[in-house]
Amino acid sequence: MKKTIGGIFLLGFTCLICLGQNNSIGKSDPDAKKLLDQFSNKIKSYKAIQASFIYQVEDSKGAIQGSKRGTVFMKGNKYKVSLTGQEIICDEKTVWTYDKSSNEVTITKFDPTANTLTPQKLFTDFYDKDYLYKLNGEEKMKGKTVEEIELTPVDKTKNIFKIYAYFDKATMTIISTKMLDKSGNKYIYTINSLNGNAQLRDASFVFDKAKYPGVEEVDLRN
């Protein structure tokens, strides 16, 4: 079983979204916390979300190494991430990771207590104790006034040493994040659209084997 792009994508998101503070080594910016509170509360008010995004990787010289478009669907703790050639689906009990090139689906148990990613954290989980954050101020991005928050990990052994999150000041929605690793690579996530009133059926969050003829199952739940 090969390591899939989706696995790498989710690993990156785990680093990306564990935004928070640890007052034992320093204090986070209260202005940044205020912005994050406003954004988080807004997202939590939505019953179901559909958002489209672009995931891009740049090397230390700024050359683009890869780019993928995708869509994330969320309803409660259920989620579905559709990337080019891959899908990650969770119904709160089981996680299915499907790779189109190999026609293979990996099945694992969903553990809500584990320190792992769920896409919901991209929008709401900014209160762990892994990062210090500060508000860097405003800038213009594609004609929008954007607030930039800079995040620095408490654990200096982490490969990711800096994260920048950008929020649309007018709508209080996240529009982009940029994650930097120690080798100079940049992982950029851009949210193109976000619908907080999406009509999503529970069946959308279950892998339907009948729709993937000949799919090979790798069940890791036992």
VMD Tcl script that draws the C-alpha trace (Angstrom):
set ca {
  {0.00 0.00 0.00}
  {1.61 3.25 -1.09}
  {1.52 6.57 0.70}
  {-1.10 8.67 -1.05}
  {-1.24 12.35 -1.84}
  {-4.29 12.61 0.36}
  {-2.32 11.26 3.30}
  {0.35 13.88 2.74}
  {-2.34 16.51 2.34}
  {-3.98 15.58 5.63}
  {-0.64 15.42 7.42}
  {0.01 18.95 6.24}
  {-3.40 20.07 7.39}
  {-2.73 18.63 10.83}
  {0.24 20.96 11.18}
  {-1.64 23.77 9.53}
  {-4.66 23.94 11.74}
  {-3.46 23.23 15.28}
  {-3.32 26.92 16.05}
  {-3.11 27.97 19.66}
  {-1.02 29.16 22.54}
  {1.12 28.08 25.49}
  {1.38 30.74 28.14}
  {4.20 28.92 29.90}
  {6.64 30.10 27.23}
  {4.98 33.31 26.13}
  {1.73 35.04 25.40}
  {-0.31 35.13 22.23}
  {-1.68 38.36 20.81}
  {-5.17 39.13 22.21}
  {-6.08 40.93 18.98}
  {-5.33 37.76 17.04}
  {-7.40 35.72 19.49}
  {-10.32 38.10 19.06}
  {-10.25 37.61 15.29}
  {-9.99 33.84 15.63}
  {-12.89 33.80 18.10}
  {-15.09 35.74 15.69}
  {-14.25 33.48 12.79}
  {-14.64 30.26 14.77}
  {-18.02 31.27 16.19}
  {-19.28 32.16 12.73}
  {-18.26 28.80 11.27}
  {-19.72 26.88 14.22}
  {-23.09 28.48 13.51}
  {-23.30 26.70 10.14}
  {-25.13 23.35 9.99}
  {-23.33 22.09 6.88}
  {-20.42 23.45 4.85}
  {-19.15 23.01 1.32}
  {-15.87 24.71 0.44}
  {-13.61 24.55 -2.60}
  {-9.87 25.01 -2.28}
  {-6.50 24.81 -4.04}
  {-3.54 23.02 -2.41}
  {-0.15 24.09 -3.78}
  {3.45 23.14 -2.93}
  {6.42 25.40 -3.68}
  {10.11 24.57 -3.20}
  {12.70 26.83 -1.56}
  {13.24 28.68 -4.86}
  {9.54 29.44 -5.31}
  {9.03 26.89 -8.09}
  {5.63 25.16 -7.98}
  {6.09 21.43 -7.35}
  {2.43 20.48 -7.40}
  {-1.07 21.85 -7.28}
  {-4.41 20.18 -6.64}
  {-7.98 21.42 -6.57}
  {-10.44 19.98 -4.14}
  {-13.71 20.29 -2.30}
  {-14.48 19.65 1.35}
  {-17.95 18.81 2.69}
  {-18.74 18.93 6.42}
  {-21.80 18.13 8.51}
  {-21.26 17.77 12.24}
  {-18.24 15.50 12.58}
  {-18.87 13.92 9.19}
  {-16.69 15.02 6.31}
  {-15.67 14.29 2.75}
  {-12.58 15.65 1.02}
  {-12.43 15.28 -2.76}
  {-9.02 15.89 -4.35}
  {-7.82 15.21 -7.86}
  {-7.61 11.41 -7.95}
  {-8.53 10.88 -4.33}
  {-11.32 11.00 -1.76}
  {-11.30 10.92 2.05}
  {-14.68 10.15 3.62}
  {-15.75 9.90 7.27}
  {-19.16 9.10 8.80}
  {-18.00 9.60 12.44}
  {-17.23 5.88 12.81}
  {-15.11 4.95 9.80}
  {-12.63 6.74 7.55}
  {-12.25 5.66 3.92}
  {-9.27 6.93 1.89}
  {-9.70 6.15 -1.79}
  {-6.88 6.40 -4.35}
  {-8.12 6.44 -7.95}
  {-4.80 5.54 -9.62}
  {-4.61 2.21 -7.78}
  {-8.38 1.79 -7.34}
  {-7.71 1.09 -3.68}
  {-9.56 2.19 -0.53}
  {-7.94 2.11 2.90}
  {-10.38 1.73 5.78}
  {-9.58 2.88 9.32}
  {-11.52 3.60 12.50}
  {-12.41 7.18 13.30}
  {-11.03 8.14 16.71}
  {-12.37 11.53 17.86}
  {-9.97 11.53 20.85}
  {-6.84 11.05 18.76}
  {-4.58 13.99 17.91}
  {-5.36 13.69 14.22}
  {-6.90 15.88 11.59}
  {-10.50 16.39 10.75}
  {-11.30 19.07 8.19}
  {-13.51 20.79 10.76}
  {-10.33 21.91 12.51}
  {-9.37 23.95 9.46}
  {-12.24 26.27 10.28}
  {-12.72 26.07 14.05}
  {-9.88 24.49 16.05}
  {-7.57 27.35 16.93}
  {-7.21 26.68 20.63}
  {-4.70 23.90 21.14}
  {-1.44 24.52 22.98}
  {0.86 23.97 20.02}
  {1.36 27.50 18.67}
  {1.78 31.12 19.66}
  {0.02 33.57 17.37}
  {0.08 37.27 16.64}
  {-1.73 39.70 14.37}
  {0.60 41.19 11.76}
  {-1.87 43.72 10.41}
  {-3.68 44.32 7.15}
  {-2.70 43.86 3.53}
  {-4.40 43.69 0.15}
  {-4.96 40.33 -1.51}
  {-6.88 40.10 -4.78}
  {-8.64 43.36 -4.06}
  {-9.65 42.35 -0.53}
  {-8.52 43.78 2.78}
  {-6.93 40.85 4.58}
  {-5.82 40.34 8.18}
  {-2.64 38.25 8.56}
  {-2.03 36.07 11.61}
  {1.44 34.61 12.13}
  {1.83 31.36 14.06}
  {5.01 29.93 15.58}
  {5.18 26.39 17.01}
  {5.97 25.89 20.66}
  {7.83 22.67 19.82}
  {10.95 23.77 17.94}
  {11.64 20.22 16.77}
  {8.64 20.34 14.43}
  {9.44 20.45 10.72}
  {6.92 23.25 10.25}
  {8.39 26.40 11.78}
  {5.94 29.08 10.64}
  {2.32 29.39 9.51}
  {0.52 32.42 8.11}
  {-3.28 32.54 8.06}
  {-5.17 35.18 6.06}
  {-8.72 36.31 6.86}
  {-11.07 38.47 4.79}
  {-11.72 41.43 7.10}
  {-15.14 42.18 5.60}
  {-16.60 38.67 5.84}
  {-14.48 37.14 8.65}
  {-13.72 34.02 6.61}
  {-10.37 32.37 6.06}
  {-9.13 32.78 2.49}
  {-5.60 31.39 2.56}
  {-2.95 29.75 4.71}
  {0.76 29.32 4.07}
  {2.88 26.77 5.92}
  {6.71 26.85 5.84}
  {8.98 23.91 6.64}
  {12.64 23.87 7.59}
  {13.76 22.78 4.11}
  {12.25 25.94 2.61}
  {9.14 24.35 1.12}
  {5.83 26.21 1.26}
  {2.41 24.55 1.47}
  {-0.35 26.94 0.44}
  {-4.07 26.35 0.91}
  {-6.45 28.79 -0.75}
  {-10.18 28.72 -0.06}
  {-12.01 29.71 -3.25}
  {-15.59 29.46 -1.99}
  {-17.44 28.60 1.19}
  {-21.15 27.79 1.49}
  {-22.42 27.53 5.06}
  {-25.90 26.46 4.00}
  {-25.02 23.40 1.95}
  {-27.68 20.71 1.59}
  {-25.80 17.49 2.37}
  {-27.26 14.00 2.83}
  {-25.76 11.66 5.44}
  {-25.25 9.09 2.67}
  {-22.66 11.43 1.15}
  {-20.34 10.58 4.03}
  {-20.24 6.82 3.46}
  {-18.02 5.08 0.90}
  {-20.30 3.32 -1.59}
  {-18.30 0.38 -2.92}
  {-20.78 -0.16 -5.76}
  {-19.67 3.11 -7.34}
  {-16.05 1.88 -7.61}
  {-16.05 -1.37 -9.64}
  {-13.13 -3.65 -8.79}
  {-11.93 -1.52 -5.88}
  {-9.39 -3.22 -3.60}
  {-10.12 -2.82 0.10}
  {-7.34 -2.52 2.71}
  {-9.12 -2.79 6.06}
  {-6.94 -1.62 8.96}
  {-9.70 -1.55 11.57}
  {-8.69 -4.85 13.21}
}
mol new
graphics top color blue
foreach p $ca { graphics top sphere $p radius 0.5 }
foreach p [lrange $ca 0 end-1] q [lrange $ca 1 end] { graphics top cylinder $p $q radius 0.2 }
display resetview
